[in-house]
């Protein structure tokens, strides 16, 4: 078996050491290669800014995959509190990243959601305490008494809004343009304001989960960009353009998503590209955008993960005196705690900037805002499935290349029921290493874009059928 990712990094010119980013906030030590620079140039996007955005994006994704600990992990930390990882013991992890009870979490953070705390509102206090216990992010409270802090605040905030029948968003067709838009803005600003008080812990996951659920930062910023930068915008005539812009919600990182959106709205020629292609479909311009914003973050995430694992091995972080059945589990846990120590303090979002941008939006054209909201909300219903299918395709092709190598027959890339007769032009044809990597990077997007195009066509058919 070959190491496909190393081949990909070599071909694309992805190179460097993540250490300079983590220790000195210096991104110059990482290179994404000439292809990435070319894609940035195609859309007039600054290479260094995009590299920083995607690096931050990938760092958070590694953190999210490696550093969310379940009850079994927390129990092991309690049992082996003196085990050392660099400068941090497992006991230190519990003290810094966890609370030891729902009561402790409430007193530190949950009380921020009880506006009547000073009046001794015990009923609301009990409701929030229940949400802390029930909604705790790692599932059942059985086992460890500790609660991992990050990601819990949003769940409690959402629970409270639902209890008071103040939803963070609504099903697309249920929005009331008179009252709901103001409520959405109030809820978003309120949540961002509360996050200011979580400075001592990393609020990235809470903010990420809020946006991934509501898309409000994107919708308000998209409305603002269109109103400020495209005075001649006609949302009926430019329907395909709105479809393309709404499709950016598949980008998980908020900063990257907003930067690309602003770039596309700001540049008249990019709008013309989308309008031209939207007469049939807009997969051609969006294809390049998704390579930048979906494929490269996956590659850089893997690059960072491997880089960190190599550094961890060099520093011997998994060494332990533990023996017996828990030895392997402790070694794995210490590897992940090493990731936590390296990545846990990174905050990739500028909270004040996000808050001010939403606060400054005055929704004068409520019909336009509703149109944008409907577009985003409709695609949000499919987002999880689309992303999962995209990831599955990518992983599947990686596994094929791992097993057979990059120089394989074209037909081997597909399911067993697909024969050379289905692709006669490729019969018994060997593909080059560069072509194999191109198929890996771009092939996963074809199905994704097809599904998005079909989604918008179905919506158009429904709309025309109601007329």
C-alpha positions in Angstrom: 0.0 0.0 0.0 1.2 3.5 -0.8 0.8 6.7 1.2 -1.6 8.6 -1.0 -1.7 11.8 1.0 2.1 12.1 0.9 1.9 11.8 -2.9 -0.8 14.4 -3.1 1.1 16.8 -0.9 4.2 16.3 -3.1 2.3 16.8 -6.4 0.4 19.9 -5.2 3.4 21.4 -3.4 1.9 21.4 0.1 4.8 21.6 2.4 6.1 23.1 5.7 5.9 22.8 9.5 2.8 23.8 11.5 5.1 24.6 14.4 5.7 28.2 13.3 1.9 28.8 13.2 1.3 27.4 16.6 4.2 29.0 18.4 4.7 32.3 16.6 1.5 32.9 14.7 3.7 32.8 11.5 2.1 31.3 8.5 5.0 31.9 6.1 6.5 28.5 7.0 3.6 26.7 5.2 3.2 26.5 1.4 0.0 25.4 -0.4 1.7 25.2 -3.8 1.3 26.7 -7.2 -2.1 25.2 -8.0 -3.6 26.8 -5.0 -2.0 30.1 -5.9 -3.5 29.8 -9.4 -7.0 29.2 -8.0 -6.7 32.3 -5.8 -5.5 34.3 -8.8 -8.5 33.1 -10.9 -10.8 34.8 -8.4 -8.5 37.7 -7.4 -8.2 36.4 -3.9 -5.1 37.2 -1.8 -3.0 34.0 -1.5 -1.7 34.8 2.0 -5.1 35.6 3.4 -6.7 32.5 1.9 -3.8 30.4 3.2 -4.3 31.7 6.7 -8.1 31.2 6.6 -7.8 27.6 5.4 -5.0 26.8 7.8 -7.1 28.1 10.7 -10.1 26.2 9.3 -8.0 23.0 9.2 -6.5 23.5 12.6 -10.0 23.7 14.1 -11.2 20.6 12.2 -8.2 18.6 13.6 -9.1 20.0 17.1 -12.7 19.1 16.6 -11.9 15.5 15.5 -9.2 14.8 18.1 -10.0 16.8 21.2 -13.6 16.2 22.2 -13.5 13.7 25.0 -16.2 11.3 26.0 -17.0 9.9 29.5 -14.5 7.0 29.1 -11.7 9.5 28.3 -12.7 11.7 31.3 -12.7 8.6 33.6 -9.2 7.7 32.4 -8.0 11.3 33.1 -9.4 11.1 36.6 -7.8 7.7 37.2 -4.4 8.7 35.9 -4.3 12.4 36.8 -0.5 12.6 37.2 0.3 11.4 33.6 2.3 14.2 32.0 2.0 15.4 28.4 4.6 18.2 27.7 3.8 20.7 30.5 0.2 19.5 31.3 -1.0 16.6 33.3 -4.2 14.8 32.6 -5.5 16.3 35.9 -4.6 19.8 34.5 -6.8 19.0 31.5 -9.8 18.3 33.8 -9.2 21.5 35.8 -8.8 23.8 32.7 -11.2 22.4 30.1 -13.9 20.8 32.3 -16.3 21.6 35.1 -16.8 19.0 37.8 -20.6 19.3 38.0 -23.6 20.9 36.4 -23.7 23.3 39.4 -20.1 24.3 38.7 -20.9 25.0 35.0 -24.0 27.0 35.9 -22.1 29.2 38.3 -19.4 29.9 35.8 -21.3 30.1 32.5 -24.9 29.0 32.7 -25.9 31.9 34.9 -25.2 34.2 32.0 -28.5 32.9 30.4 -30.6 33.6 33.5 -31.4 37.3 33.3 -33.3 37.1 36.6 -30.4 35.5 38.5 -30.1 38.5 40.8 -33.8 38.3 41.6 -33.3 34.7 42.8 -35.3 33.1 39.9 -34.9 29.5 41.1 -37.2 28.1 38.4 -35.2 29.3 35.5 -32.0 28.2 37.3 -33.4 24.7 37.6 -34.3 24.7 33.9 -30.8 25.7 32.9 -29.3 23.2 35.3 -31.5 20.5 33.7 -30.3 21.5 30.3 -26.7 21.3 31.4 -27.2 17.8 32.7 -29.3 16.5 29.9 -27.7 18.3 27.0 -24.1 17.6 28.0 -22.3 17.2 24.8 -20.8 13.8 25.4 -24.1 12.0 25.9 -25.2 10.3 29.2 -23.9 11.8 32.4 -23.0 8.3 33.7 -19.4 7.7 34.5 -17.2 10.8 35.0 -18.5 13.7 37.0 -16.7 16.1 34.7 -18.3 18.1 31.9 -16.3 19.3 29.0 -17.0 23.0 28.7 -16.8 23.7 25.0 -19.9 23.4 22.8 -22.3 23.2 25.7 -23.2 26.9 25.9 -24.9 27.0 22.5 -26.9 23.9 23.4 -28.2 25.5 26.6 -28.9 28.8 24.7 -30.9 27.0 22.1 -32.8 25.0 24.7 -33.8 28.2 26.5 -35.0 29.9 23.2 -37.1 26.9 22.3 -38.6 26.8 25.8 -39.7 30.5 25.4 -40.9 29.8 21.8 -38.2 32.1 20.4 -36.6 29.9 17.8 -33.2 30.8 16.4 -34.5 30.3 12.8 -37.6 28.9 11.1 -38.6 26.5 8.4 -38.2 28.4 5.2 -41.8 28.9 4.3 -42.8 30.0 7.8 -40.8 33.2 8.0 -42.7 36.4 8.8 -40.8 39.3 7.2 -42.4 41.8 9.6 -41.4 40.3 12.9 -39.0 37.4 12.4 -36.2 39.2 10.8 -35.8 41.5 13.8 -36.0 38.5 16.1 -33.3 36.7 14.2 -31.0 39.7 14.5 -31.8 40.1 18.2 -31.1 36.4 18.8 -27.8 36.5 16.9 -26.5 39.7 18.5 -27.6 38.3 21.9 -25.7 35.1 21.5 -22.6 36.9 20.3 -22.8 39.3 23.3 -23.0 36.3 25.7 -19.9 34.7 24.0 -17.8 37.7 25.1 -18.1 36.5 28.6 -16.6 33.1 27.7 -13.2 34.5 26.9 -11.4 32.3 29.4 -12.5 29.3 27.3 -12.5 28.7 23.6 -15.9 29.7 22.2 -15.1 28.6 18.7 -17.2 25.4 18.8 -20.2 27.3 20.3 -20.1 29.9 17.5 -19.5 27.3 14.9 -22.5 25.3 16.0 -24.7 28.5 16.1 -23.9 29.4 12.6 -24.1 25.8 11.3 -27.6 25.7 12.8 -28.9 29.1 11.8 -26.7 30.5 8.9 -27.6 34.0 10.3 -24.1 35.5 10.1 -24.0 34.5 6.4 -27.6 35.7 5.6 -27.2 39.1 7.2 -23.7 39.6 5.7 -25.0 38.5 2.2 -27.9 40.9 2.4 -25.5 43.7 3.4 -23.0 42.9 0.7 -25.7 42.9 -2.1 -27.3 46.1 -0.9 -24.0 47.9 -0.6 -22.1 46.6 -3.6 -24.8 45.9 -6.2 -27.4 48.6 -6.3 -28.8 47.4 -9.6 -29.4 43.9 -8.2 -32.7 42.4 -9.3 -33.5 39.3 -7.2 -36.0 37.9 -9.7 -33.8 38.3 -12.7 -30.7 37.2 -10.8 -32.2 34.0 -9.3 -29.4 31.7 -10.5 -26.9 34.1 -9.0 -28.6 33.8 -5.7 -28.6 30.1 -5.9 -24.8 30.1 -6.5 -24.2 32.5 -3.5 -26.5 30.5 -1.3 -24.5 27.4 -2.1 -21.6 28.8 -0.2 -23.2 27.7 3.1 -21.5 24.3 2.5 -18.3 26.0 3.6 -18.0 25.3 7.3 -15.6 28.1 8.3 -17.4 31.4 8.9 -14.5 33.7 8.0 -13.7 31.8 4.8 -17.3 31.7 3.8 -17.9 35.4 4.3 -14.6 36.3 2.6 -15.4 34.4 -0.5 -19.0 35.6 -0.6 -17.9 39.3 -0.3 -15.3 38.7 -3.0 -17.9 37.3 -5.4 -20.4 40.0 -4.7 -17.9 42.8 -4.9 -16.4 41.9 -8.3 -18.8 42.6 -11.1 -17.1 40.1 -13.5 -17.6 37.2 -11.0 -21.3 38.1 -11.0 -21.4 38.0 -14.8 -19.7 34.6 -14.7 -22.4 33.2 -12.5 -25.2 34.9 -14.5 -23.8 33.5 -17.7 -23.5 30.0 -16.5 -26.8 30.1 -14.5 -28.8 30.1 -17.7 -27.9 26.4 -17.8 -26.2 25.8 -14.5 -23.4 27.4 -12.4 -21.3 24.4 -11.7 -18.3 25.7 -13.6 -17.5 28.8 -11.6 -18.7 27.1 -8.3 -16.4 24.1 -9.0 -13.3 26.2 -8.5 -14.7 27.8 -5.4 -15.4 24.4 -3.9 -11.9 23.2 -4.7 -10.5 26.2 -2.7 -13.0 26.0 0.1 -13.9 22.3 0.5 -11.2 20.1 -1.0 -8.1 22.1 0.2 -9.3 22.3 3.8 -9.6 18.5 3.8 -6.1 18.1 2.5 -4.6 20.7 4.8 -6.4 19.1 7.8 -4.7 15.8 6.9 -1.4 17.6 6.4 -1.6 19.2 9.8 -2.7 16.1 11.6 0.2 14.1 10.2 2.6 17.0 11.0 1.4 17.1 14.6 1.6 13.3 14.9 5.2 13.3 13.7 6.1 16.1 16.2 4.3 14.2 19.0 6.4 11.0 18.2 9.6 13.1 18.2 8.7 14.6 21.6 7.8 11.2 23.0 4.5 12.4 24.4 2.8 9.0 24.7 5.4 7.4 27.0 3.8 6.1 30.1 4.5 3.9 33.1 1.0 2.6 33.0 0.8 -1.2 32.4 -1.9 -3.7 31.8 -5.1 -3.3 29.8 -5.2 0.5 30.1 -1.7 1.1 28.6 -2.8 1.4 25.0 -5.8 3.5 25.9 -3.6 5.9 27.9 -1.1 6.2 25.0 -3.9 7.1 22.6 -5.4 9.5 25.1 -2.0 11.3 25.6 -1.7 11.7 21.9 -5.0 13.5 21.8 -4.2 15.6 24.9 -1.0 16.6 23.0 -3.3 17.9 20.2 -5.4 19.7 22.8 -2.4 21.4 24.3 -1.2 22.5 20.9 -4.6 23.5 19.5 -6.9 24.2 22.4 -6.1 27.9 22.8 -6.5 28.9 19.1 -9.5 31.2 18.5 -10.1 31.6 14.8 -12.9 34.1 14.9 -13.0 37.8 15.6 -16.1 38.0 17.7 -16.2 41.9 17.9 -16.0 42.2 14.1 -18.7 39.7 13.5 -21.0 41.4 16.1 -20.5 44.9 14.6 -21.1 43.7 11.1 -24.5 42.2 12.0 -25.4 45.2 14.3 -24.8 47.6 11.4 -27.3 45.8 9.0 -30.6 47.6 8.6 -33.0 45.4 6.7 -34.9 47.9 4.6 -35.7 45.5 1.7 -37.4 42.8 3.6 -38.5 40.9 0.5 -34.9 40.6 -0.6 -33.8 39.4 2.9 -36.6 36.8 2.8 -35.5 35.7 -0.6 -32.0 35.1 0.6 -33.2 33.4 3.8 -35.4 31.1 1.8 -32.6 30.1 -0.6 -30.2 29.4 2.3 -32.9 27.6 4.4 -33.9 25.3 1.5 -30.3 24.2 0.9 -29.7 23.8 4.7 -32.2 21.0 4.6 -29.8 19.1 2.3 -26.5 20.3 3.7 -25.7 17.4 6.0 -26.4 14.8 3.4 -24.5 16.6 0.7 -21.4 17.0 2.9 -21.5 13.4 4.1 -21.7 12.1 0.5 -18.8 14.4 -0.5 -16.7 13.1 2.4 -17.6 9.5 1.7 -16.6 9.8 -2.0 -13.3 11.3 -1.1 -12.5 8.7 1.5 -13.6 5.9 -0.9 -11.2 7.1 -3.6 -8.4 7.5 -1.1 -8.9 3.9 -0.1 -8.8 2.7 -3.7 -5.6 4.6 -4.4 -4.1 3.3 -1.1 -4.8 -0.2 -2.2 -4.0 -0.2 -5.9 -1.6 2.8 -6.2 -2.0 5.9 -8.3 -1.2 4.3 -11.6 -4.2 2.1 -12.1 -6.8 1.4 -14.8 -9.5 4.0 -15.0 -12.3 1.4 -14.4 -10.8 0.4 -11.0 -12.0 3.8 -9.6 -15.6 2.8 -9.9 -17.9 0.2 -8.3 -17.6 -3.4 -9.3 -20.8 -3.3 -11.4 -19.3 -0.6 -13.6 -17.5 -2.2 -16.6 -15.2 -1.0 -19.3 -18.2 -1.1 -21.6 -19.6 1.8 -19.6 -16.5 3.8 -20.3 -15.2 2.4 -23.6 -12.9 5.4 -24.3 -11.0 4.5 -21.1 -10.9 0.7 -21.7 -7.7 -0.7 -20.2 -6.3 2.8 -20.0 -3.7 3.6 -17.4 -4.1 7.0 -15.7 -1.2 9.1 -14.7 -0.4 10.1 -11.1 -1.4 13.7 -11.9 -4.7 12.5 -13.4 -5.4 10.3 -10.5 -5.0 13.2 -8.1 -7.2 15.4 -10.3 -9.9 12.7 -10.2 -9.6 12.6 -6.4 -9.7 16.4 -6.0 -12.3 17.2 -8.6 -14.4 14.0 -9.0 -15.9 14.3 -5.6 -17.2 17.7 -6.5 -19.1 16.6 -9.7 -21.7 14.6 -7.8 -21.9 17.3 -5.1 -22.6 20.0 -7.7 -25.0 17.8 -9.6 -27.0 17.3 -6.4 -27.0 21.1 -5.7 -28.1 21.9 -9.3 -30.9 19.3 -9.1 -32.0 20.8 -5.7 -32.4 24.3 -7.2 -34.2 22.9 -10.3 -36.7 21.1 -8.1 -37.3 24.3 -6.1 -37.8 26.2 -9.4 -40.3 23.6 -10.6 -42.2 23.9 -7.3 -42.3 27.6 -7.5 -43.5 27.6 -11.1 -46.2 25.0 -10.2 -47.6 27.4 -7.6 -48.1 30.2 -10.1 
